[in-house]
Amino acid sequence: MTPSERTRRRARTAVTSIMATLEKDDAAELIDRPIDAVLGEFRLGWSCPPTARAYHQVFGKLVREIVIAMARTQGRVPVDGWCRDLALELIELGYRGTDESGYAGALLDVLYAPDPLFSEGIDGVLIQLASLIKARFREAYVRSIFSRHLDPCDRSLRLAIAAELQSRYRHILSAELRQAEPFELAARIPELLTAIFETGQRFRHLTIDSLGD
């Protein structure tokens, strides 16, 4: 079903408002800064050569500290097992190691690094893990912004927003997103918004850097 002209106007207004909110880049303040602060202060907390199990606990500890910092809870502390499971999931899905990806690659990078206690290997894994957590929080942030502008039951507006995003930002979308039908993208709008926002951010940074040169 093709959206009406009124629905298309609402979609244009919604997209403009959503992107204006994202352009403020509140995510840098709300997400990147507190996570970077936790990472900067994070300490391994051991004095003997670690095992794979010990590394799993360290990954969970970092997740736990980040979740506490992001939630700013008082007394509502996430349980260790949940944090370790989340760390495993994030690393398995997103970690890119020296020789392998996923959790096996992370363990290889930390277990076979030169210094078993204070190696670049563990630091590199923790940095990647923090980046993966940022991406998860950013996705939730984009979803929250999008939800403010859309009744989840309004299928025609969702379809019109997908079409508007695809048309307005065609020049920076991947071939897969450019060629998709709007009805295929209607259920993936937060993903589409994230791709547009992050590509735009990279483009702006490259432009600023080139002007500086």
C-alpha positions as CSV (number, residue, x, y, z in Angstrom):
1,M,0.0,0.0,0.0
2,T,1.4,3.4,-1.1
3,P,1.4,6.0,1.8
4,S,-0.9,9.0,1.3
5,E,0.6,12.5,0.7
6,R,-0.3,13.4,4.3
7,T,1.6,10.4,5.6
8,R,4.6,11.2,3.4
9,R,4.6,14.8,4.9
10,R,4.5,13.4,8.4
11,A,7.4,11.1,7.4
12,R,9.5,14.0,6.1
13,T,8.8,15.9,9.3
14,A,9.7,12.9,11.5
15,V,12.9,12.2,9.6
16,T,14.0,15.8,9.9
17,S,13.3,15.8,13.6
18,I,15.0,12.5,14.2
19,M,18.1,13.4,12.3
20,A,18.3,16.8,14.1
21,T,18.2,15.0,17.4
22,L,20.9,12.6,16.3
23,E,23.0,15.5,14.9
24,K,23.3,16.9,18.4
25,D,25.4,13.8,19.1
26,D,24.2,13.5,22.7
27,A,25.4,9.9,22.4
28,A,29.0,11.1,22.8
29,E,28.1,12.6,26.1
30,L,25.6,9.9,27.2
31,I,27.5,6.8,26.0
32,D,31.1,7.3,24.8
33,R,32.3,9.5,27.6
34,P,31.2,7.3,30.6
35,I,32.3,4.1,28.9
36,D,35.7,5.6,28.1
37,A,36.0,6.7,31.7
38,V,35.3,3.2,33.0
39,L,37.8,1.7,30.5
40,G,40.5,4.3,31.5
41,E,40.1,3.4,35.2
42,F,39.7,-0.4,34.8
43,R,42.2,-2.6,36.5
44,L,42.7,-6.3,36.0
45,G,43.0,-7.1,39.6
46,W,45.2,-10.2,39.7
47,S,48.8,-11.0,40.6
48,C,49.3,-14.5,39.0
49,P,49.3,-15.7,35.4
50,P,45.7,-15.8,34.3
51,T,43.7,-18.7,32.7
52,A,41.0,-18.6,30.1
53,R,38.5,-18.7,32.9
54,A,40.1,-15.7,34.6
55,Y,39.9,-13.8,31.3
56,H,36.3,-14.6,31.0
57,Q,35.7,-13.2,34.5
58,V,37.7,-10.0,33.6
59,F,35.5,-9.5,30.5
60,G,32.4,-9.8,32.7
61,K,33.9,-7.4,35.2
62,L,34.3,-4.7,32.6
63,V,30.8,-5.2,31.3
64,R,29.5,-5.0,34.9
65,E,31.3,-1.8,35.6
66,I,30.1,-0.2,32.4
67,V,26.5,-1.3,33.0
68,I,26.6,0.2,36.5
69,A,28.1,3.4,35.2
70,M,25.5,3.7,32.4
71,A,22.5,2.9,34.5
72,R,23.8,5.0,37.5
73,T,22.0,2.5,39.8
74,Q,22.1,2.6,43.5
75,G,22.0,-0.9,44.9
76,R,20.7,-2.5,41.7
77,V,24.0,-4.2,40.6
78,P,23.9,-6.6,37.6
79,V,24.8,-10.1,38.6
80,D,28.2,-11.4,37.6
81,G,26.9,-14.4,35.5
82,W,24.7,-12.1,33.3
83,C,27.7,-9.8,32.7
84,R,30.0,-12.7,31.8
85,D,27.3,-14.0,29.4
86,L,26.9,-10.6,27.8
87,A,30.7,-10.2,27.4
88,L,30.9,-13.6,25.8
89,E,28.0,-12.8,23.4
90,L,29.5,-9.4,22.4
91,I,32.9,-10.8,21.8
92,E,31.7,-13.9,19.9
93,L,29.6,-11.7,17.6
94,G,31.9,-8.8,17.1
95,Y,35.5,-9.4,18.1
96,R,38.1,-9.2,15.3
97,G,41.4,-10.7,16.4
98,T,44.9,-11.0,15.1
99,D,44.3,-14.5,13.6
100,E,40.7,-15.3,14.4
101,S,37.4,-13.6,15.2
102,G,35.0,-14.2,18.0
103,Y,35.8,-15.5,21.5
104,A,38.4,-17.9,20.4
105,G,40.3,-15.1,18.7
106,A,40.1,-12.9,21.9
107,L,41.5,-15.7,24.0
108,L,44.3,-16.4,21.5
109,D,45.2,-12.7,21.6
110,V,45.4,-12.5,25.4
111,L,46.9,-16.0,26.2
112,Y,49.7,-15.8,23.7
113,A,50.7,-12.1,24.0
114,P,54.3,-11.5,25.2
115,D,53.5,-10.4,28.8
116,P,50.9,-12.6,30.5
117,L,50.0,-10.0,33.1
118,F,50.1,-6.6,31.4
119,S,50.1,-7.3,27.7
120,E,48.8,-5.3,24.8
121,G,46.7,-8.4,24.1
122,I,44.3,-8.0,27.0
123,D,44.2,-4.2,26.6
124,G,43.3,-4.6,22.9
125,V,40.5,-7.1,23.8
126,L,39.1,-4.8,26.5
127,I,39.2,-1.8,24.1
128,Q,37.3,-3.8,21.5
129,L,34.8,-5.1,24.1
130,A,34.1,-1.5,25.2
131,S,33.5,-0.5,21.6
132,L,31.1,-3.4,21.2
133,I,29.2,-2.2,24.3
134,K,29.1,1.3,22.9
135,A,27.6,0.0,19.7
136,R,24.9,-1.8,21.7
137,F,24.0,1.3,23.8
138,R,24.0,3.5,20.6
139,E,21.6,1.1,19.0
140,A,19.3,1.4,22.0
141,Y,19.7,5.2,21.9
142,V,18.7,5.4,18.3
143,R,15.7,3.1,18.9
144,S,14.6,5.4,21.8
145,I,14.7,8.5,19.6
146,F,12.9,6.7,16.8
147,S,10.2,5.5,19.2
148,R,9.4,9.0,20.2
149,H,8.3,9.8,16.6
150,L,6.3,6.7,15.8
151,D,3.3,4.9,17.0
152,P,4.4,1.2,16.7
153,C,1.0,0.3,15.2
154,D,1.2,2.9,12.4
155,R,2.5,0.7,9.6
156,S,1.9,3.3,6.9
157,L,4.0,5.9,8.6
158,R,6.8,3.4,9.3
159,L,6.8,2.5,5.5
160,A,6.8,6.2,4.6
161,I,9.8,6.9,6.9
162,A,11.7,4.0,5.4
163,A,11.1,5.4,1.9
164,E,12.1,8.9,3.0
165,L,15.3,7.8,4.6
166,Q,16.2,5.7,1.6
167,S,15.5,8.6,-0.8
168,R,17.1,11.4,1.3
169,Y,20.3,9.5,2.2
170,R,20.7,7.4,-0.9
171,H,24.2,8.8,-1.5
172,I,25.6,7.3,1.7
173,L,23.7,4.1,2.0
174,S,25.2,0.7,1.1
175,A,24.1,-0.9,-2.2
176,E,22.1,-3.4,-0.2
177,L,20.1,-0.7,1.6
178,R,19.7,1.4,-1.6
179,Q,18.3,-1.5,-3.5
180,A,15.9,-2.8,-0.8
181,E,12.2,-2.2,-1.1
182,P,10.9,0.2,1.5
183,F,8.6,-2.5,3.0
184,E,11.8,-4.6,3.6
185,L,13.4,-1.6,5.5
186,A,10.3,-0.7,7.5
187,A,11.2,-3.2,10.2
188,R,14.9,-2.1,10.1
189,I,14.5,1.6,10.5
190,P,16.7,1.9,13.7
191,E,19.5,0.0,11.8
192,L,19.0,2.3,8.8
193,L,19.2,5.4,11.1
194,T,22.3,4.1,12.7
195,A,24.0,3.4,9.4
196,I,23.1,6.9,8.1
197,F,24.2,8.6,11.3
198,E,27.6,6.8,11.6
199,T,28.4,7.2,7.9
200,G,27.6,10.9,8.1
201,Q,29.8,11.2,11.2
202,R,32.8,9.5,9.4
203,F,32.3,11.8,6.4
204,R,32.3,14.9,8.5
205,H,35.4,13.8,10.4
206,L,37.2,13.1,7.1
207,T,36.1,16.5,5.8
208,I,37.4,18.3,8.9
209,D,40.7,16.4,8.8
210,S,41.2,17.3,5.1
211,L,40.5,21.0,5.7
212,G,43.0,20.9,8.5
213,D,45.7,19.6,6.1
